[in-house]
Amino acid sequence: MKTINELQDEVIEEFSDFDDWMDKYQLLIDLGNEQEPLDPKYKTEQNLIDGCQSRVWLQADYIDGNVVFQAESDALIVKGIIALLIKVVSGHTPDEILNSDLYFIEKIGLKEHLSPTRSNGLLAMVKQIRMYALAFKAKQG
């Protein structure tokens, strides 16, 4: 199993192949489209992330000590962003998730190329991921 940082480095490498932001957006859209669609039963109010302009559902399950995330959004680029986040953090322990510094967001230039509302949405997604990790950690304790 790769560490969160190894996965982040892979993402950074993948994005560094493109200089043009239009290509990077396309990569995000492709990532979002490659994701398994979220089971409709998880598209609940409770799973909606507050603070996102578009609708983003995040489902977290605790399986064998690891937090497994699934998500979907009704906006293409946002779907790609959450797909990236999940690719990096899903399948890790609550501690690994809580102790991770998600530096890839900065490194691939995502922060500076998102509109302020999308940027806030991204922060909301990260916050929600950490909150799930915290909740599972508490249960485990």
C-alpha positions as CSV (number, residue, x, y, z in Angstrom):
1,M,0.0,0.0,0.0
2,K,1.4,3.4,-1.0
3,T,1.6,6.1,1.6
4,I,-0.4,9.3,1.2
5,N,2.8,11.2,0.3
6,E,3.7,8.7,-2.4
7,L,0.2,9.1,-3.9
8,Q,0.5,12.9,-3.7
9,D,3.8,12.7,-5.5
10,E,2.2,10.6,-8.3
11,V,-0.5,13.2,-8.7
12,I,2.1,16.0,-8.9
13,E,4.0,14.0,-11.5
14,E,0.8,13.4,-13.5
15,F,0.0,17.1,-13.6
16,S,3.5,18.2,-14.4
17,D,3.2,16.6,-17.8
18,F,1.0,19.5,-18.8
19,D,2.0,23.1,-19.0
20,D,-1.3,24.4,-20.2
21,W,-4.1,24.8,-17.6
22,M,-6.7,23.9,-20.1
23,D,-5.0,20.5,-20.3
24,K,-4.9,20.2,-16.6
25,Y,-8.6,21.0,-16.4
26,Q,-9.2,18.2,-18.9
27,L,-7.2,15.8,-16.8
28,L,-9.4,16.7,-13.8
29,I,-12.5,16.2,-15.8
30,D,-11.2,12.8,-17.0
31,L,-10.4,11.8,-13.5
32,G,-13.9,12.7,-12.4
33,N,-15.4,10.7,-15.3
34,E,-13.3,7.6,-14.5
35,Q,-14.7,7.4,-11.0
36,E,-17.3,4.8,-10.2
37,P,-20.7,6.5,-9.9
38,L,-21.8,6.9,-6.3
39,D,-24.6,4.5,-5.2
40,P,-27.8,6.6,-5.2
41,K,-28.5,5.5,-1.6
42,Y,-25.4,7.6,-0.5
43,K,-26.7,10.7,-2.2
44,T,-28.3,12.0,1.0
45,E,-28.5,15.4,2.6
46,Q,-26.2,14.1,5.3
47,N,-23.5,13.3,2.8
48,L,-23.6,16.7,1.0
49,I,-20.6,18.9,1.8
50,D,-21.4,22.3,3.2
51,G,-19.5,25.1,1.6
52,C,-19.5,23.8,-1.9
53,Q,-21.3,25.8,-4.6
54,S,-22.0,22.7,-6.6
55,R,-23.3,19.5,-5.0
56,V,-20.7,17.1,-3.7
57,W,-21.6,13.9,-1.8
58,L,-18.9,12.2,0.3
59,Q,-19.5,8.8,1.7
60,A,-17.0,7.4,4.2
61,D,-16.8,3.8,5.5
62,Y,-14.5,2.3,8.1
63,I,-13.2,-1.0,6.8
64,D,-10.4,-3.0,8.6
65,G,-9.0,0.1,10.3
66,N,-9.0,2.2,7.1
67,V,-11.2,5.0,6.0
68,V,-12.6,4.3,2.5
69,F,-14.1,7.3,0.7
70,Q,-16.5,7.4,-2.3
71,A,-17.8,10.6,-3.7
72,E,-19.6,12.3,-6.6
73,S,-20.4,15.8,-7.7
74,D,-22.8,17.2,-10.3
75,A,-20.0,19.6,-11.6
76,L,-17.3,18.2,-13.9
77,I,-14.3,19.9,-12.5
78,V,-15.4,19.5,-8.9
79,K,-15.9,15.8,-9.5
80,G,-12.3,15.7,-10.7
81,I,-11.1,17.5,-7.6
82,I,-12.8,15.2,-5.2
83,A,-11.7,12.2,-7.2
84,L,-8.1,13.4,-6.7
85,L,-8.5,13.9,-3.0
86,I,-10.0,10.4,-2.7
87,K,-7.2,8.9,-4.7
88,V,-4.7,10.3,-2.2
89,V,-6.5,9.7,1.1
90,S,-8.9,6.7,0.7
91,G,-7.8,3.4,2.2
92,H,-5.6,4.9,4.9
93,T,-6.0,4.9,8.7
94,P,-7.6,7.9,10.5
95,D,-4.2,8.8,11.9
96,E,-2.5,8.8,8.5
97,I,-5.3,11.0,7.1
98,L,-5.2,13.4,10.1
99,N,-1.4,13.7,10.0
100,S,-1.2,14.2,6.3
101,D,-0.2,17.6,4.8
102,L,-2.0,17.7,1.5
103,Y,0.7,19.6,-0.3
104,F,-0.2,18.4,-3.7
105,I,-3.1,20.9,-3.9
106,E,-0.5,23.7,-3.8
107,K,2.1,21.9,-5.9
108,I,-0.1,21.2,-8.9
109,G,-1.3,24.8,-8.9
110,L,-4.8,23.9,-8.1
111,K,-5.3,26.6,-5.4
112,E,-4.3,29.5,-7.7
113,H,-6.3,28.3,-10.7
114,L,-9.6,27.7,-9.0
115,S,-12.2,30.4,-8.6
116,P,-12.7,31.6,-5.0
117,T,-15.9,29.6,-4.7
118,R,-14.3,26.4,-5.9
119,S,-11.3,27.1,-3.7
120,N,-13.7,27.3,-0.7
121,G,-15.3,24.1,-1.9
122,L,-12.0,22.4,-2.0
123,L,-11.2,23.5,1.6
124,A,-14.7,22.2,2.6
125,M,-13.9,18.8,1.1
126,V,-10.6,18.5,2.9
127,K,-12.2,19.6,6.1
128,Q,-15.0,17.0,5.7
129,I,-12.4,14.2,5.0
130,R,-10.6,15.1,8.2
131,M,-13.8,15.2,10.2
132,Y,-14.7,11.7,9.1
133,A,-11.2,10.5,10.0
134,L,-11.5,12.1,13.4
135,A,-14.9,10.5,14.0
136,F,-13.6,7.0,13.1
137,K,-10.5,7.6,15.3
138,A,-12.8,8.4,18.2
139,K,-14.9,5.3,17.6
140,Q,-11.8,3.2,17.5
141,G,-10.4,4.6,20.7
